[in-house]
Amino acid sequence: MNTATMDNPSTHATTGTPRVRFEDVVVEFPTAQGPMRVLDGLSLDIHQGEFVSIIGPSGCGKTTLMNMLAGFVQPTQGRVLLDGKPVTEPGPDRGVIFQEYGVFPWLTVRQNIAFGLRLSANKTPKSGHAGIVDRYMRLMGLADFADHHPKHLSGGMRQRLALARAYAVRPEFLLMDEPFGALDAQTRSAMQDLLLDVLQAEGKTVMLITHSVDEAIYLSSRIVVVTARPARIRTVIDVPFGYPRGESVHEDPRFAALRAQIRELVMQEYAAQSRQQVRLSD
Ligand SMILES: Nc1ncnc2c1ncn2[C@@H]1O[C@H](COP(=O)(O)OP(=O)(O)OP(=O)(O)O)[C@@H](O)[C@H]1O
Protein backbone atom coordinates (compact mmCIF):
# COMPACT_ATOMS: atom_id res chain seq x y z
CA MET A 1 0.00 0.00 0.00
CA ASN A 2 1.22 3.51 -0.69
CA THR A 3 2.08 5.76 2.17
CA ALA A 4 1.54 9.46 1.97
CA THR A 5 4.49 11.76 2.42
CA MET A 6 2.50 14.93 2.51
CA ASP A 7 5.20 16.97 4.17
CA ASN A 8 7.46 16.53 1.19
CA PRO A 9 6.78 18.90 -1.63
CA SER A 10 6.47 17.37 -5.07
CA THR A 11 9.98 16.43 -6.09
CA HIS A 12 9.37 16.67 -9.82
CA ALA A 13 11.73 18.97 -11.58
CA THR A 14 9.77 21.42 -13.67
CA THR A 15 12.87 23.21 -14.82
CA GLY A 16 15.50 22.04 -17.29
CA THR A 17 14.84 20.51 -20.68
CA PRO A 18 11.26 19.27 -21.05
CA ARG A 19 10.56 15.83 -22.53
CA VAL A 20 7.37 17.14 -24.15
CA ARG A 21 6.71 20.62 -25.48
CA PHE A 22 3.43 21.90 -26.91
CA GLU A 23 4.51 25.10 -28.58
CA ASP A 24 1.78 27.62 -29.38
CA VAL A 25 -0.38 24.85 -30.81
CA VAL A 26 -3.48 25.57 -32.87
CA VAL A 27 -5.76 22.80 -34.16
CA GLU A 28 -8.65 23.39 -36.53
CA PHE A 29 -10.95 20.71 -37.91
CA PRO A 30 -12.92 21.24 -41.13
CA THR A 31 -16.70 21.40 -40.69
CA ALA A 32 -19.59 22.24 -43.04
CA GLN A 33 -19.62 25.74 -41.48
CA GLY A 34 -15.86 26.22 -42.04
CA PRO A 35 -12.85 25.43 -39.85
CA MET A 36 -13.62 24.77 -36.19
CA ARG A 37 -10.83 25.85 -33.86
CA VAL A 38 -10.36 23.30 -31.10
CA LEU A 39 -7.02 24.38 -29.59
CA ASP A 40 -5.99 27.98 -29.64
CA GLY A 41 -2.31 28.77 -29.09
CA LEU A 42 -1.74 26.31 -26.29
CA SER A 43 1.77 25.97 -24.83
CA LEU A 44 2.75 23.42 -22.21
CA ASP A 45 6.00 21.74 -21.14
CA ILE A 46 6.08 18.33 -19.49
CA HIS A 47 9.25 17.16 -17.74
CA GLN A 48 10.59 13.68 -17.07
CA GLY A 49 8.63 11.92 -14.32
CA GLU A 50 5.81 14.45 -14.17
CA PHE A 51 2.19 13.38 -13.87
CA VAL A 52 0.12 16.02 -15.63
CA SER A 53 -3.67 15.90 -15.59
CA ILE A 54 -5.83 17.86 -17.99
CA ILE A 55 -9.27 18.98 -16.83
CA GLY A 56 -11.81 21.00 -18.78
CA PRO A 57 -15.34 20.97 -20.19
CA SER A 58 -16.57 18.15 -22.41
CA GLY A 59 -15.69 18.66 -26.05
CA CYS A 60 -13.20 21.46 -25.40
CA GLY A 61 -10.24 19.73 -27.05
CA LYS A 62 -8.51 17.62 -24.38
CA THR A 63 -8.41 14.40 -26.41
CA THR A 64 -7.13 16.35 -29.40
CA LEU A 65 -4.26 17.61 -27.24
CA MET A 66 -3.37 14.07 -26.22
CA ASN A 67 -3.81 12.75 -29.75
CA MET A 68 -1.11 15.13 -30.95
CA LEU A 69 1.39 13.74 -28.46
CA ALA A 70 0.27 10.21 -29.39
CA GLY A 71 1.01 11.06 -33.03
CA PHE A 72 -2.58 10.66 -34.26
CA VAL A 73 -3.29 14.35 -34.98
CA GLN A 74 -1.01 17.02 -36.43
CA PRO A 75 -1.25 20.65 -35.30
CA THR A 76 -2.62 23.19 -37.77
CA GLN A 77 -0.09 25.69 -36.42
CA GLY A 78 2.66 25.43 -33.82
CA ARG A 79 4.66 22.34 -32.88
CA VAL A 80 4.53 19.33 -30.59
CA LEU A 81 8.03 18.22 -29.65
CA LEU A 82 9.15 15.02 -27.97
CA ASP A 83 12.73 15.28 -26.77
CA GLY A 84 13.13 18.24 -29.11
CA LYS A 85 11.82 16.46 -32.24
CA PRO A 86 8.41 17.06 -33.83
CA VAL A 87 5.94 14.22 -33.21
CA THR A 88 4.95 12.80 -36.59
CA GLU A 89 3.62 9.32 -35.77
CA PRO A 90 2.74 6.94 -32.93
CA GLY A 91 5.59 4.99 -31.29
CA PRO A 92 6.19 2.29 -28.67
CA ASP A 93 7.59 4.92 -26.29
CA ARG A 94 4.01 6.22 -25.84
CA GLY A 95 1.36 3.89 -24.42
CA VAL A 96 -2.15 5.19 -25.09
CA ILE A 97 -5.17 4.13 -23.04
CA PHE A 98 -8.66 5.26 -23.98
CA GLN A 99 -11.89 4.95 -22.06
CA GLU A 100 -13.29 2.47 -24.56
CA TYR A 101 -11.57 -0.80 -24.12
CA GLY A 102 -8.52 -0.97 -26.36
CA VAL A 103 -8.39 -4.75 -26.59
CA PHE A 104 -8.44 -7.18 -29.51
CA PRO A 105 -11.62 -9.28 -29.36
CA TRP A 106 -10.07 -12.19 -31.27
CA LEU A 107 -7.19 -12.65 -28.79
CA THR A 108 -7.39 -14.15 -25.29
CA VAL A 109 -6.48 -12.17 -22.17
CA ARG A 110 -2.97 -13.66 -22.19
CA GLN A 111 -2.51 -13.03 -25.92
CA ASN A 112 -3.78 -9.45 -25.61
CA ILE A 113 -1.20 -8.61 -22.95
CA ALA A 114 1.56 -10.39 -24.87
CA PHE A 115 0.68 -8.63 -28.14
CA GLY A 116 2.65 -5.42 -27.63
CA LEU A 117 5.60 -7.30 -26.22
CA ARG A 118 5.94 -9.26 -29.46
CA LEU A 119 6.14 -6.17 -31.67
CA SER A 120 9.65 -5.81 -32.92
CA ALA A 121 9.87 -2.21 -31.69
CA ASN A 122 9.57 -3.49 -28.13
CA LYS A 123 12.94 -4.19 -26.60
CA THR A 124 11.93 -6.67 -23.90
CA PRO A 125 13.83 -9.94 -24.45
CA LYS A 126 11.51 -12.77 -25.55
CA SER A 127 12.54 -14.95 -22.62
CA GLY A 128 10.93 -12.43 -20.24
CA HIS A 129 7.56 -12.18 -21.96
CA ALA A 130 5.69 -14.96 -20.15
CA GLY A 131 6.74 -13.64 -16.74
CA ILE A 132 5.63 -10.09 -17.58
CA VAL A 133 2.26 -11.32 -18.89
CA ASP A 134 1.70 -13.39 -15.74
CA ARG A 135 2.65 -10.46 -13.51
CA TYR A 136 0.17 -8.05 -15.09
CA MET A 137 -2.60 -10.65 -15.22
CA ARG A 138 -2.11 -11.11 -11.47
CA LEU A 139 -1.92 -7.38 -10.71
CA MET A 140 -5.12 -6.72 -12.64
CA GLY A 141 -7.01 -9.66 -11.16
CA LEU A 142 -7.21 -11.41 -14.52
CA ALA A 143 -5.14 -14.53 -13.81
CA ASP A 144 -8.21 -16.78 -13.64
CA PHE A 145 -9.31 -15.54 -17.07
CA ALA A 146 -6.01 -15.98 -18.93
CA ASP A 147 -7.52 -18.02 -21.74
CA HIS A 148 -10.85 -16.19 -22.00
CA HIS A 149 -11.70 -13.86 -24.86
CA PRO A 150 -12.76 -10.26 -24.07
CA LYS A 151 -16.42 -10.96 -24.90
CA HIS A 152 -16.54 -13.23 -21.84
CA LEU A 153 -15.26 -10.47 -19.53
CA SER A 154 -17.21 -7.71 -17.80
CA GLY A 155 -16.70 -4.11 -18.98
CA GLY A 156 -14.51 -3.38 -15.96
CA MET A 157 -12.36 -6.43 -16.64
CA ARG A 158 -11.92 -5.45 -20.28
CA GLN A 159 -10.69 -2.03 -19.17
CA ARG A 160 -8.28 -3.67 -16.71
CA LEU A 161 -7.05 -5.78 -19.61
CA ALA A 162 -6.46 -2.61 -21.66
CA LEU A 163 -4.45 -1.17 -18.75
CA ALA A 164 -2.47 -4.41 -18.39
CA ARG A 165 -1.62 -4.35 -22.09
CA ALA A 166 -0.39 -0.78 -21.93
CA TYR A 167 1.63 -1.25 -18.71
CA ALA A 168 3.22 -4.53 -19.86
CA VAL A 169 5.03 -2.83 -22.74
CA ARG A 170 6.54 -0.41 -20.20
CA PRO A 171 6.32 2.71 -22.35
CA GLU A 172 8.18 5.77 -21.13
CA PHE A 173 5.02 7.84 -21.51
CA LEU A 174 1.50 6.90 -20.54
CA LEU A 175 -1.19 8.89 -22.32
CA MET A 176 -4.48 8.16 -20.58
CA ASP A 177 -7.86 9.46 -21.71
CA GLU A 178 -10.45 8.86 -18.96
CA PRO A 179 -8.96 5.39 -18.39
CA PHE A 180 -10.93 4.74 -15.19
CA GLY A 181 -14.15 6.50 -16.15
CA ALA A 182 -16.15 3.34 -16.83
CA LEU A 183 -15.04 1.48 -13.69
CA ASP A 184 -17.05 1.15 -10.48
CA ALA A 185 -15.81 3.32 -7.59
CA GLN A 186 -13.96 0.53 -5.80
CA THR A 187 -12.16 -0.75 -8.89
CA ARG A 188 -11.38 2.81 -9.92
CA SER A 189 -9.71 3.48 -6.59
CA ALA A 190 -7.75 0.20 -6.79
CA MET A 191 -6.62 1.04 -10.35
CA GLN A 192 -5.49 4.51 -9.24
CA ASP A 193 -3.35 2.98 -6.47
CA LEU A 194 -1.96 0.38 -8.86
CA LEU A 195 -1.03 3.13 -11.31
CA LEU A 196 0.81 4.98 -8.54
CA ASP A 197 2.65 1.75 -7.71
CA VAL A 198 3.60 1.18 -11.37
CA LEU A 199 4.88 4.75 -11.63
CA GLN A 200 6.82 4.42 -8.39
CA ALA A 201 8.49 1.26 -9.71
CA GLU A 202 9.07 2.36 -13.30
CA GLY A 203 9.28 6.16 -13.25
CA LYS A 204 7.11 7.11 -16.23
CA THR A 205 5.88 10.45 -17.46
CA VAL A 206 2.09 10.64 -17.58
CA MET A 207 -0.58 12.76 -19.24
CA LEU A 208 -4.06 11.99 -17.91
CA ILE A 209 -7.37 13.38 -19.09
CA THR A 210 -10.00 13.15 -16.41
CA HIS A 211 -13.32 14.70 -15.46
CA SER A 212 -12.72 13.82 -11.81
CA VAL A 213 -11.13 16.62 -9.81
CA ASP A 214 -10.43 14.21 -6.92
CA GLU A 215 -8.68 11.78 -9.26
CA ALA A 216 -6.55 14.57 -10.71
CA ILE A 217 -5.45 15.77 -7.26
CA TYR A 218 -4.84 12.26 -5.96
CA LEU A 219 -2.61 11.23 -8.85
CA SER A 220 -0.98 14.32 -10.36
CA SER A 221 2.05 16.45 -9.77
CA ARG A 222 0.47 19.22 -11.89
CA ILE A 223 -3.08 19.91 -13.00
CA VAL A 224 -3.81 21.89 -16.13
CA VAL A 225 -7.27 23.44 -16.28
CA VAL A 226 -8.19 24.26 -19.86
CA THR A 227 -10.83 26.68 -21.09
CA ALA A 228 -14.02 26.09 -23.03
CA ARG A 229 -13.39 25.43 -26.74
CA PRO A 230 -11.16 26.52 -28.33
CA ALA A 231 -9.02 25.24 -25.48
CA ARG A 232 -6.33 27.42 -24.00
CA ILE A 233 -4.65 27.00 -20.65
CA ARG A 234 -6.73 28.59 -17.94
CA THR A 235 -4.48 27.72 -14.96
CA VAL A 236 -1.70 25.31 -14.07
CA ILE A 237 -1.75 24.11 -10.47
CA ASP A 238 1.13 22.39 -8.68
CA VAL A 239 -0.16 19.63 -6.42
CA PRO A 240 1.60 19.97 -3.04
CA PHE A 241 1.80 16.24 -2.24
CA GLY A 242 4.90 14.15 -2.89
CA TYR A 243 5.19 10.48 -3.89
CA PRO A 244 4.69 7.78 -2.81
CA ARG A 245 1.19 8.94 -2.11
CA GLY A 246 -1.74 7.15 -0.53
CA GLU A 247 -5.38 7.42 0.54
CA SER A 248 -4.59 9.65 3.53
CA VAL A 249 -3.98 12.67 1.25
CA HIS A 250 -7.77 12.81 0.90
CA GLU A 251 -7.91 13.88 4.56
CA ASP A 252 -5.36 16.67 4.14
CA PRO A 253 -6.99 20.13 4.39
CA ARG A 254 -5.01 21.18 1.32
CA PHE A 255 -6.82 18.48 -0.67
CA ALA A 256 -10.22 20.04 0.12
CA ALA A 257 -8.93 23.54 -0.64
CA LEU A 258 -7.51 22.44 -4.00
CA ARG A 259 -10.71 20.59 -4.85
CA ALA A 260 -12.78 23.73 -4.20
CA GLN A 261 -10.40 25.90 -6.24
CA ILE A 262 -10.33 23.54 -9.25
CA ARG A 263 -14.07 22.83 -9.16
CA GLU A 264 -14.78 26.55 -9.30
CA LEU A 265 -12.51 27.02 -12.33
CA VAL A 266 -13.94 24.00 -14.13
CA MET A 267 -17.53 25.14 -13.42
CA GLN A 268 -16.76 28.53 -14.91
CA GLU A 269 -15.42 26.90 -18.07
CA TYR A 270 -18.39 24.50 -18.29
CA ALA A 271 -20.69 27.52 -18.05
CA ALA A 272 -18.74 29.28 -20.83
CA GLN A 273 -18.96 26.19 -23.02
CA SER A 274 -22.72 25.84 -22.40
CA ARG A 275 -23.23 29.50 -23.39
CA GLN A 276 -21.34 28.78 -26.63
CA GLN A 277 -23.51 25.75 -27.35
CA VAL A 278 -26.67 27.78 -26.75
CA ARG A 279 -25.36 30.45 -29.17
CA LEU A 280 -24.56 27.76 -31.78
CA SER A 281 -28.09 26.34 -31.58
CA ASP A 282 -29.76 29.82 -31.81
N1 LIG B 1 -10.91 14.32 -36.31
C1 LIG B 1 -11.85 15.23 -36.04
N2 LIG B 1 -12.53 15.84 -37.04
C2 LIG B 1 -13.47 16.77 -36.79
N3 LIG B 1 -13.80 17.18 -35.54
C3 LIG B 1 -13.15 16.61 -34.51
C4 LIG B 1 -12.15 15.61 -34.70
N4 LIG B 1 -11.68 15.24 -33.48
C5 LIG B 1 -12.37 15.97 -32.57
N5 LIG B 1 -13.25 16.78 -33.19
C6 LIG B 1 -14.13 17.75 -32.52
O1 LIG B 1 -13.28 18.61 -31.78
C7 LIG B 1 -13.90 18.98 -30.55
C8 LIG B 1 -13.00 18.62 -29.40
O2 LIG B 1 -12.95 17.21 -29.29
P1 LIG B 1 -12.08 16.46 -28.19
O3 LIG B 1 -12.42 15.01 -28.29
O4 LIG B 1 -10.67 16.85 -28.32
O5 LIG B 1 -12.69 17.07 -26.84
P2 LIG B 1 -12.58 16.57 -25.33
O6 LIG B 1 -12.33 17.78 -24.51
O7 LIG B 1 -11.63 15.45 -25.21
O8 LIG B 1 -14.06 16.03 -25.06
P3 LIG B 1 -14.61 14.97 -23.94
O9 LIG B 1 -14.25 15.51 -22.61
O10 LIG B 1 -16.10 14.99 -24.19
O11 LIG B 1 -13.98 13.65 -24.27
C9 LIG B 1 -15.26 18.26 -30.52
O12 LIG B 1 -16.25 19.16 -30.95
C10 LIG B 1 -15.06 17.12 -31.50
O13 LIG B 1 -16.30 16.77 -32.09
The ligand as an SDF file (V2000), in Angstrom:
LIG
                    3D

 31 33  0  0  0  0  0  0  0  0999 V2000
  -10.9120   14.3170  -36.3060 N   0  0  0  0  0  0  0  0  0  0  0  0
  -11.8470   15.2340  -36.0430 C   0  0  0  0  0  0  0  0  0  0  0  0
  -12.5260   15.8400  -37.0440 N   0  0  0  0  0  0  0  0  0  0  0  0
  -13.4670   16.7700  -36.7860 C   0  0  0  0  0  0  0  0  0  0  0  0
  -13.8020   17.1810  -35.5370 N   0  0  0  0  0  0  0  0  0  0  0  0
  -13.1490   16.6090  -34.5060 C   0  0  0  0  0  0  0  0  0  0  0  0
  -12.1470   15.6140  -34.6990 C   0  0  0  0  0  0  0  0  0  0  0  0
  -11.6750   15.2370  -33.4760 N   0  0  0  0  0  0  0  0  0  0  0  0
  -12.3710   15.9660  -32.5730 C   0  0  0  0  0  0  0  0  0  0  0  0
  -13.2530   16.7810  -33.1870 N   0  0  0  0  0  0  0  0  0  0  0  0
  -14.1320   17.7480  -32.5220 C   0  0  0  0  0  0  0  0  0  0  0  0
  -13.2820   18.6070  -31.7770 O   0  0  0  0  0  0  0  0  0  0  0  0
  -13.9050   18.9790  -30.5470 C   0  0  0  0  0  0  0  0  0  0  0  0
  -13.0010   18.6180  -29.4020 C   0  0  0  0  0  0  0  0  0  0  0  0
  -12.9510   17.2120  -29.2860 O   0  0  0  0  0  0  0  0  0  0  0  0
  -12.0770   16.4600  -28.1860 P   0  0  0  0  0  0  0  0  0  0  0  0
  -12.4230   15.0060  -28.2890 O   0  0  0  0  0  0  0  0  0  0  0  0
  -10.6650   16.8470  -28.3170 O   0  0  0  0  0  0  0  0  0  0  0  0
  -12.6880   17.0710  -26.8360 O   0  0  0  0  0  0  0  0  0  0  0  0
  -12.5840   16.5660  -25.3340 P   0  0  0  0  0  0  0  0  0  0  0  0
  -12.3270   17.7800  -24.5120 O   0  0  0  0  0  0  0  0  0  0  0  0
  -11.6320   15.4470  -25.2090 O   0  0  0  0  0  0  0  0  0  0  0  0
  -14.0610   16.0250  -25.0560 O   0  0  0  0  0  0  0  0  0  0  0  0
  -14.6150   14.9710  -23.9440 P   0  0  0  0  0  0  0  0  0  0  0  0
  -14.2550   15.5060  -22.6110 O   0  0  0  0  0  0  0  0  0  0  0  0
  -16.0970   14.9870  -24.1860 O   0  0  0  0  0  0  0  0  0  0  0  0
  -13.9760   13.6490  -24.2690 O   0  0  0  0  0  0  0  0  0  0  0  0
  -15.2640   18.2600  -30.5160 C   0  0  0  0  0  0  0  0  0  0  0  0
  -16.2500   19.1620  -30.9480 O   0  0  0  0  0  0  0  0  0  0  0  0
  -15.0620   17.1180  -31.5040 C   0  0  0  0  0  0  0  0  0  0  0  0
  -16.3010   16.7730  -32.0850 O   0  0  0  0  0  0  0  0  0  0  0  0
  1  2  1  0
  2  3  1  0
  2  7  2  0
  3  4  2  0
  4  5  1  0
  5  6  2  0
  6  7  1  0
  6 10  1  0
  7  8  1  0
  8  9  2  0
  9 10  1  0
 10 11  1  0
 11 12  1  0
 11 30  1  0
 12 13  1  0
 13 14  1  0
 13 28  1  0
 14 15  1  0
 15 16  1  0
 16 17  2  0
 16 18  1  0
 16 19  1  0
 19 20  1  0
 20 21  2  0
 20 22  1  0
 20 23  1  0
 23 24  1  0
 24 25  2  0
 24 26  1  0
 24 27  1  0
 28 29  1  0
 28 30  1  0
 30 31  1  0
M  END
$$$$
